[in-house]
Amino acid sequence: MKLDLPQSAFAKPPSETRVVVAMSGGVDSSVTAALLKEAGFDVVGVTLQLYDHGVAIDKPGTCCAGRDIQDARRVADHIGIPHYVLDFEERFKKQVMENFADTYLMGETPIPCVTCNDTIKFADLLDRAKDLGAVALVTGHYTRRLDGADGAELHRGCDHSRDQSYFLFSTSKDALDMLWFPLGNCTKDEARAEAVRLGLDIAQKPDSQDICFVPDGKYLDVLEKLRPGALDPGDIVDTSGKVLGRHEGIVKYTIGQRKGIGIAAANPLYVLEIDAKNNRVVVGEKADLLKPSLTIRDLNWLGEGGKIPDTGFTCSVKLRSLAPLIKAHIMPLDNTGDSAGDNTRAKVELEEAYAGIAPGQACVFYDGERVLGGGWIEKFAKN
């Protein structure tokens, strides 16, 4: 299988090119490390211990836990590379886990994997890679990094069913310059086949399914532990404010949810809004979910020019990781909501109204296969 590497990877002979591979203990990062070693690169494996590995040491489908650390170490020994385990547990708790809990308490739906990329993997770990004299930090993400006229560009993985570019939208341009994604042009089946060819005993290891610090998907247990009182009860109301029933914690609900609301009605009810300030869940009919526009904050721009064009632009957007691409027009806003300004907020006008837009999720911009950046959904525009 041909590695998907930028032209800059060959500035020197591979034997003189040190790279650090972030090894989670899974198939993708293990194959990445092994293929780079086979290609002659000077490979160093690094695994992060991100939370109490004793909790998940015997649980499949996790990452960065006890079993995974052991798997990564065994793979490193098999392919003959040095391997280090870095204890980022305290930093991970403060920057990722506590942010996860606080985002839910604000009535939003977090994406902790993006937060982890921003604060741990592509920040702290990138610095460690530099300290080790590496020219690149390498991961097993199914996405592509290409050399463009304006520097490094982020593109969708060739296998769109595995594409992970949505989770990397907030990667800075400086970080992207030092990142490689060698599996960007392959499929998962091809990666597993390479693992078999290379003699890696993790070839059939299941993919991680849950958030790494939420074993078995029981996120409510984690929230209650991190933020006692997170399950305080409150009212379920309709769009006019009429009380229809009670909930047992706003963190149990997400925008677009239909099952588990517990309110009898002539037509199915959906969660329309999480009103954290008043500890209320607002429900209504499916048509009420449709929104023609939204606003986003904390913009990250990966296109040309260093910032979003003041006059706005048209592109395709994703509003959830598994959502289809839809056409939209992006207009930069200042902090008062007026056009142009500080380049940290924008209004997104959708070509077609979309159901289930969730604050806390990401709105990611695409121009064909290229990722232009994106931002965090902060609120609904009023119709």
C-alpha angles and dihedrals in degrees: 000000000000115000115236100229132155119249089249088067089075099052086112133020111282091245088061094045115089118200131180115220118204100225114197094176092254132117098261100053092039092054090046092055093045095049092049090050090049089051090057102255122146097249128193119185121215126185124189122220100210105169142004098312092196090070095062104022093117099033119103121216097043133107138213092022134114100284091043093052089052091048092050092049091049092050091049090052091048095053094038105244132132114259131199131188114211119201106223093152098121093043091048092052093052099040102035114015097043091044088052091055095044092049091056091048089054088059094255133120111238131212102210094181090065091047089050091051091050100045106025117017102034096032115032096024091045089056090051090051090055090049088055091054095250123155092206144024107220129201137177095240117141096237136096134243115196133183109244137179090266096042132271118001129200117223137178119268114262090241100064091192088065099031112138100181091112089069092051100051094110095053108126121241090243092053092045090057088065100040128097126190105189095177094058094109100044140075129240091251089055091050091051090048089053090050089055092047091049092050096243112161092211091067093115097034110136119251117256108263108175131055101278096242094042105074113202091003093281095144093156090066090053093048093050090050095048097039113024109208094035089125097058110148124241144155131303108212139179124238091276092054096254112151111241100170146313134286129206098225133339090236089073091067137071132186111275095021115147106168123072098024092118099211121126113223140157090247128031113275125221132195107257102172142004106220100197095172092061096028091239136138114215117209135184144144126306094260089060089065093066112105126180096200146008141188127238135199138202094036120203115198121202098167129093125294099038095264144038111284110264090230092053129236143232123243143134120278138198117212097186131020094254097034121113121255113264131188118255143162117232121208121183116234136196121228092274093056096256121134120277120356131116100010093231099098135043143177117235116207110196122216088222128022112260129213122223105023105173125202109232094038121102131257106209124194122223132187101191104301095344123097110224095185132261145202145234119281106243107174145337121270110236115251 
